[in-house]
């Protein structure tokens, strides 16, 4: 049985490497646009992603592959920044980004980000005449990329409508190729920057949530592990030069874990640490992530962490905010946003059901 699993994994890995070798160069050039959905026309980005799906056809001839790559490149390069596009907010000052992973070459397009990638966040803010309930940092799954559009941008719009300031974080993705500590450091820096600008964002510093999807959820767990008890970046990276931003608290006050619980067997830096109130949303067909969640729950309950769990019949892994892509989404699974809103209101401002009758 173990040999069958190993063989299946190796076959999948080989197929992925072949795909990246064939199409990765052109797709990688689209990643910076996919990951900036507030800065480019979202309909054009979605159309580009749908076109990209044609690459997955295993029956393509050599000529068809070449033609598709040419058409894709033309569509990608024709997408221009919006007039007055908002700026990226970079996390680290030049030459002072803490790092431990030696990553210098992506010539085979194994990863979505090049070695010179600089982490940043994008603002998705509500109108000035609305008082925010709180803030939510959103991190897409996998290595982020096109998933940013549905898991962060679409979900962010829905939370904006409910009264939350939202922030799309493009951190160094966990395992792609960066470490759990590096991705946690990026998330922590993001929270510190938002808290340092709390007046600008009209936010209370103790009302910041993290919403992570799949691999992005793992980053939220890591942020709590490494930074939930006032640990500093310099505690882990001795060469890092602290600044005033480092005086702020560097972890989330609430954690929305959307099909992204800590992997079974994860070796933690310490056996016990402060953990935020946690909300889980997961499909009942997402068997691997259910196993991860079930492994984590006894640990959370033993620590008396407030936990809310929602499982959704018939839903597999992924697909949050998918209505941006297919116009439909999942009317059952998409209810997780309503439940998460109530969870956060209860924590941040107190939930009164009479207000929503």
Buried (B, 14 or more C-beta within 10 A) or exposed (E): EEEEEEEEEEEEEEEEBEBBEBBBBBBBEBBBBBBBBBBBBBEBBBEBBEBBEEBEEEEBEEEEBEEBBEEBBEBBEEBEEEEEEBEBBBBBEEEEBBBEEEBEEBEEBBBBBEEEBEBBBBBBBBEEEEEBBBBBBBBBBBBBBBBBBBBBBBBBBBBBEBBBBBBBBBBBBBBBBBBBBBBBBBBBBBBBBBBBBBEEBBBBBEBBBBBBBBBBBBBBBBBBBBBBEEBBBEEBBEEBEEEEBBEBBBBBBBBBBBBBBBBEEBEBEEEEBEBBBBBBBBBEBBEEBBEBBEBBBEBBEEEEBBBBEBBBEEBBBBBBBBBBBEEEBBEEBBEBBEBBBBBBBBBBBEBEEEEEE
